[in-house]
Amino acid sequence: MKSKCEVKFIGIDDWNRPVFKDIEKESYYGSLNTLFGYDATEDIVLKTVLSTELLLFGNSFNCEPWGDKPATEISIVL
């Protein structure tokens, strides 16, 4: 099991949630509490969202979030 999950911001979903993708596999994470407009820039999102608030969303973009806490520490990469 890896000790850290690295994720990259990929966009704002249909419910205004910031979505991040694991750079090694098809796992998506995001925030259910910090929401943005559809036109939010990556810079604004990265300055606002904390890696500690990210939850597991599932295996695809725009999916219903599973809401589980990640099994490993999350690191947001550029």
C-alpha positions as CSV (number, residue, x, y, z in Angstrom):
1,M,0.0,0.0,0.0
2,K,1.4,3.4,-0.9
3,S,1.9,5.9,1.8
4,K,0.7,9.0,-0.1
5,C,-1.9,9.5,-2.9
6,E,-1.0,12.3,-5.3
7,V,-3.9,14.0,-7.0
8,K,-4.2,16.6,-9.7
9,F,-7.1,19.1,-10.1
10,I,-9.2,18.2,-13.2
11,G,-12.2,20.5,-13.0
12,I,-15.5,21.5,-11.4
13,D,-18.3,19.0,-11.7
14,D,-22.0,19.6,-12.3
15,W,-22.6,20.2,-8.6
16,N,-19.9,22.9,-8.3
17,R,-17.5,20.5,-6.5
18,P,-13.8,20.7,-7.2
19,V,-12.6,17.3,-8.5
20,F,-9.1,15.8,-8.3
21,K,-7.8,12.6,-9.9
22,D,-5.3,10.2,-8.5
23,I,-2.3,10.5,-10.9
24,E,-1.7,6.7,-10.8
25,K,-5.2,5.2,-11.1
26,E,-8.9,5.9,-11.8
27,S,-9.8,7.3,-8.4
28,Y,-11.4,10.7,-8.0
29,Y,-11.5,12.9,-4.9
30,G,-13.2,16.2,-4.1
31,S,-14.7,18.5,-1.5
32,L,-18.3,18.4,-0.6
33,N,-18.0,21.6,1.5
34,T,-15.9,24.0,-0.6
35,L,-17.8,24.8,-3.8
36,F,-16.9,26.9,-6.8
37,G,-18.5,28.5,-9.9
38,Y,-18.0,26.6,-13.2
39,D,-15.5,29.2,-14.3
40,A,-13.2,28.8,-11.3
41,T,-9.6,28.7,-12.2
42,E,-7.2,26.0,-11.1
43,D,-5.2,28.7,-9.3
44,I,-8.2,29.8,-7.2
45,V,-9.2,26.2,-6.4
46,L,-5.6,25.3,-5.3
47,K,-5.4,28.3,-3.1
48,T,-8.7,27.5,-1.4
49,V,-9.1,23.7,-1.1
50,L,-7.1,21.8,1.6
51,S,-6.0,18.3,0.9
52,T,-7.3,17.3,4.3
53,E,-10.9,18.0,3.2
54,L,-10.8,15.8,0.1
55,L,-13.1,12.7,0.2
56,L,-13.3,9.8,-2.2
57,F,-15.8,10.5,-4.9
58,G,-15.5,7.2,-6.9
59,N,-14.1,5.9,-10.2
60,S,-15.4,8.6,-12.6
61,F,-15.7,12.4,-13.0
62,N,-19.2,13.7,-12.0
63,C,-20.1,10.6,-10.1
64,E,-22.2,10.5,-6.9
65,P,-19.5,10.8,-4.1
66,W,-18.9,7.8,-2.0
67,G,-17.8,10.2,0.8
68,D,-15.2,8.0,2.3
69,K,-12.0,9.4,3.9
70,P,-8.9,8.5,1.9
71,A,-7.0,5.4,3.1
72,T,-3.7,7.3,2.7
73,E,-2.5,10.9,3.0
74,I,-3.5,13.1,0.0
75,S,-1.0,15.4,-1.7
76,I,-2.2,17.9,-4.3
77,V,0.3,18.3,-7.2
78,L,0.4,20.8,-9.9
